[in-house]
Amino acid sequence: MAHFADHGKRRCRWVNGPLIVGAGPSGLAVGACLKEHGVPSVILERSNCIASLWQSRAYDRLKLHLPKQFCQLPKLPFPEDFPEYPSKNQFVDYLESYAAHFQLNPQFDETVVSAKHDNTCGMWRVRTSVGRHGSRGRRTEVEYICQWLVVATGENAECVVPEMEGSEEFGRQVMHASDYRSGEAYRGRQVLVVGCGNSAMEVCLDLCHHNAFPTMVVRDAVHVLPRETFGRSTFELAVSLMKWLPVKVVDKVLLISSWMILGNIEKYGLRRPSLGPLELKNTQGKTPVLDIGALQKIKTGEIRVVPGIKRLLHGRAELVDGRILDVDSIILATGYHSNVHSWLQGTEFFNKDGFPSQAFPDGWKGCSGLYAVGFTRRGLSGASMDAVKIAEDIGRVWKEETRQAKHITACHRRCTSQN
């Protein structure tokens, strides 16, 4: 519950409970877990919907890369009739029903401009701008005062758009994968897809299905694993093995089984990193590709693999190996980054990359009532684990402060009645 007060031109609101920044799966999970502890919260979201990454910045054919049991949020599983790998629309429906079930009502079109802890009063001061981006209407400024601040903006807050020499000369469409929906508009066109992660692979596959001609620019080494290994989810297999074996050993098992199923992928221009897939994910956050058919298209030549771009020319791209390709469109499947440093001030809790300085599983709690959720590099399961911890931690303090407040009130009433 937020209380309103006029404060010059800026409205001031006292938050009775934590303030959660971000209404993606991570923010919703924290809000739901807090509800279970009887703690109210306010959720702020800069877009006009929950899970905007899924609703507004994801391609149509997207499905969860992992089985649904590893992607469900706390306290409410997926419907039983959902497939093992729910579609984008099914996942959004699940999140909408999750928010409704726990009566979570985020405040949309509200962007956090700055947040800083006020040591004088021991509270967080969070300034926001209310109103839709790009709208001509007047935007309202609000300042929130809260005891707890939960950063739930996550790893994928802003698009990574690399600079490419010759961009001005290129004269053709260049877009980030967040704006790509379907290959329908690219039939018969030569499309350069920059990147080699899950998004790049799936965009290329989708382009093939719509009779376009994709070429994938692979600059870095990448692990490609089958989504399923011997009839079982590769991720589920890895999780089971890690209960008994060290990560390095599990990585060897994954690579051997991958070689047996997919063959030697290096001859197709896909170099494997020196670190194993799980170790690389845990240390650098680089997710292995879980192949759902793109590799076969690479093997048949329907998806070409080329090294990095040296520069762009008019309607063409010169590669680092000297080749020049005709290009109609470029899709940048170059990922996302955290935006925490653009608004959170006066704390060293986050490192220069916008991730908690403490590695998982210790990166969920900072000082002075600051928390982070959705920065574990371990997907929705990691976010859910942190959400449970955060709610338990705040819930303990909330219960104690509520008990003390009731005790003080009771004492005051007794003293009053004796006068």
N, C-alpha and C positions, 0 to 999 in steps of 0.2 A: 504494500500500500504506500503510495507516495502522497505527501502532503504538500500543498501549493502555498507559495508566498510571493508577493511582488517584490522585486529587488531591482529597482531602476527599470531598464528596458529588458533585462534578463529575468525570466521567471526562475525561482529557486524551489527545489523540491527535496524534501527529506524522505529518504527511502527506508522504510521499516523492514530491514532485511537486506540481503545481498543485491547488488546490481550486476546483471549478467550482460556482457557485451557480445552480441551475436546470437541469432536464432536459427543456426544450423543444427545438425544432429547433436553436437557437443553441448550447445547452450540449452537445448530442449532437455537433454539428459540430466543436466545439473538442476534445472528447474523442477523436473519430475521427482528427482531424488530428494530435493529440499522439501517438496510437498509431503513426501512420506514421513519426514521428520517434523512436520508442522511448521516449517519455516516459509514465510512468504518471500517473494522475490519480484524484481522488475527486470524484464528482458528487453533490451534495445536492439533493433535491427535496422540497418541503413537502407535495405531494399524494401520492396512492398510485399514480401512474402517470406515464409519460412524456407530454409534450405535453398536459398537463391542459386547456389552453385549447381544444384540438381535441377531446379525448375527453369532457370534462365540462361545457364551457361554450359549445358551438356547436350551432346548430340543425341539424336532420336534413338539410335540402336543401342545405346548404353545399357548394360546390365551390371549388376554387382559382380565384381571379379571373384569374390569369395562366397562360399556357401552362406545361406541366410543366417545360420546359427551363430556365425562369427560377426554378424553385422547388426544384430538386433540391439536395441537400446535397453537400459535397465528397467525392470519391473513390468515389461510388456513385450512378449515375443511376437514374431510375425504370425499372421494368420496361417493356420495349418494347410490351407489350400494353395498357398503361394508356392511357386516352383523353387527349386534349390537355389537358382540364381535369379532373383526378382529383377524385373525390368525397371527402367528409370521411373516410369509412371506408377508402377506398383510400389516402389520405394517411397515416392512422394506421397502416395495415398497412405502408406503406413505412418509416415511422419505426421501427416495431417491428423490422422486418427489418434496418434500418440499425444499430440498437443491438445486435442479435444478431450481425450480420456483424463488427462491430468489438469484440465482447465488452465492451460498455459495460454496467455494472451499477450504476445509480444507487441511492443509499440513500434510500428513500422515507419519507414521513411524518416528515421531519426539517426543521424550520423554523429558518432563521438568525435569531437574536435580535439579535446585534450582531457587527460586524467592525471591528477597529481595528489599525493598524500599530503595533507595539511598536518604537520607535526604539532602545531599549536593546539588544535582541537582534537587531534587523533582520528580524523576522519578523511575519507577520500572526497575530493571535489572533481566532479566529472562534468565537463561542458559539452553540450550537444547542439546540433543544428537540425531543426525539424522542418521537413518539407522535401518534396521529391527533387532529386538531382535533375538539372536541366529545365525545371519548370520556371516560369517567369514570376510565379507568385512569391510573395515575401516570405522569407524563412525566419522562423522564430528560434531564439537562443534560449536554452534551458540549462540551469546548473543543478546537478544532483549532489546531495550530501549523503554519503553512505559509509557504513562501518566495514563492509566487505565488498571487494571488487573482483568479479570473475571474468577473466579474459577468455572468451570463447570464439574469437575471430578466426582461429585455426591456421593451418599451414598454407591454405589456398586462397588467401584474401585478395591478392592482386595478381594479374597476369604478368608473366615474364615475356617481354618483347625485346629480343636481341637487336642490336644495331647491325645493319648490313650495308657494306659499301655499295653505292650505286642505287640505293632505294629510290632516290628522286628520279633517276633515269629509267627505272624499270617500267613504269607506266601501266602496270596491270594490277589486278586485285591482290592485296596482301592482307590476310586476316589471321587473328588468333583462333586456335581451335575452340575457344569458348564461344565463338560466334558461329561455328559450323553446326549445322543441324542434320543435313542429309546430302548424299551425293547426287540427288536428282538434278540439281542445277549445274552439274559439272559433266554431263554426258558428252563423250567425245573430246574432252579437254585434257591437256597435259597439265597435271597438278603436281607441284613440288611440295611435299610434306616434310617440314623440318622437325626432327626429333625421332626418337626410337623407343619411347615408352609405350605403355598400354594404350594411351590415347592415339599416338601416331599410328600404331599397328591397326587399331580398330577403324580409324579414319581411312587409312589405305584400303582396308578390306571393304569398307562401305563404298568407297569410290569404285572399286572393282565391280561390286554388285550392281552399280549404276552405269556400267560401261564407260567409266572414265579411265585415264591412264596415269596412275599414281607413281611417283618416284620418291623414295624415302631417303632423306639426307641423314646419314648416321655418322656423327662426329666422334662419339664416345663408345667405349666398350659397353656391352649390355648382356644381361642374363635373360635368356628366353627359356621358359619352362612350360611343359604341357599343363593345361589347366587341371587335367585329371591324369593320374598315374595308376595304371592297372585297375581302372574302374573306380578309383577313389580320388577325391579332391587332393591335389598336390599340397595345398596349404594345410588341410586337415591331417595329412600324412606327416608333414613337417612338425606340426604341433604335437602329435602323438609321440614322434621320435624324440623330441626335445625334452620330454619328461624323463627320458632314460639316458640320453646321449648328449655329449657336448655339441655346441653349434657347429664347430668345424667338421665333426664326424657326420652330422646331419646334412651339411652342405655337400659333402662327398657323395652321400647316398643320393641326394637330389640330382647332382650333376651326372652321376653314372646312369641313373634311371632316365634322365633327360636325353642323354646320348643314345641310349637304347631305343627310345621312342621317336626322337626328332632327328637323330643322326648328327653329323658334324656340321654345325651351323656356320662355322668360321669360313668355309669355302663360299658362302653366299654373302660375305661382307659383314658378318655380325661377329665381332670379336668379343670373347668373354673376358670380364674383369679378372684380375688376379685374386681378389677376395671372393669368397663364396657368396651366393645370393642372400642368405640370411645374415651373414656377418656384414655384408655391404649395406643391407637394409637397416640393421641395428646401429651401425656406426655413422653412416652418411645419409641415411634416409632414402637411398635409391631403391625403388621398388622393382623387382624382377618382372618381366613381361610374362603374363600367363596367356599362352597362345590359344586362340579359339578359331584359327583357320588362316591367319595372315601368313604364317610361315610357309604353308603349302603354296600360296600365291607367289611368294618370293622364289620358291624352288622352281615353279613353272615359268617365272619371268613376268608374270602379270603385274607384280610389284617389283620395280627395279630398286636396287640399293646402291647409293652413291656416297662418296665421302663429302666432306664439308664444302660449303660455298665460299669461294674466294671473293667474288663480287657479282653484283647484278648489272646486267646490260638492258637495253630496251627489248623487253619481251623475251629475254634469255637470261641464263645464269652460267657463269664461269665457275667451274669446280676447282678445288685445290690441286687436282691431278691434271688440270689443263683442258679437260673436256668442256664443251659448251653445249648446253641443252636449251631447246625451245620450251618456254614455260608460259602457260595461260594464266595460272593462279598459284599463289603460295599460301599454304596453311601452316601456321606456326604452332606446332604441338610441343611448345617449349616450357610448359608447366606454369607454376604459380609460386608466389612467395608470401611470407608473412608481412603484415603492415603495422605491427605493434609499435615500432619505433616512430611512426608518423603521428601517434597520439598519446602514448603512455610516457610520462615524464618522471624524472627523478628517481629511477630505480635501476639497479643492476641485475634484477631478476632474469631479464632476457638478454641473450648474447647479441652480437652484431648482426646475426642472421634472423633475429626475431623469434628465436626459440628459447625456452627456459635453459639457463646455464647449467642446471643440474640435469643429468641424463635420466632417462626412464629407469626405475619407477619413482624417482624422487623429484621430478620436475613439476609437480602439481601445486606445490605450496611455497609461497614467498613470505615476505615479512609484512607486518602491518595490515593483515587481512586481505592480502593479494593472492589470487589463485589463477591457475592456467589449466584449461582443458582443451583437448584436441591438438596437442603439439607433441604427441608421443612418437610420431612416425610409425605407428602401429595400427593405423586405421580406426575403424569404429569400435573395435574391441578395446583398444587402448584408451579411447575417449571415454568409454563406458566405465572402465576401471577407475579412471581419475574422477569421473562425476560422482561415483559412489563415495570415494574418499573425501572429496570436497564437502559433500552434503553431510557426511558423518562428522567431519571436523567442525563445520559451522553449527551443525545441530547440537553438538555438545555444549558449545558456548551459549547458544540461544537458549537451551533448556536451563542452564545454570543462571543466566541473566534473568530469565523469566521467573524462575523460582525465587531469586533474590528480590525481584521487584514485587512479587506477591507477598513475600515476607515483610518487606518494608511497608507496604500498603496495609497489611493486617496489623502491624505494630502501631502504625499511625492511627488506625481506626480505634484500637483498644485505648490508646492514650487519649484520643478525642472523647471517647465515651465516658472516661473516668473524670474528665474535667467538669 
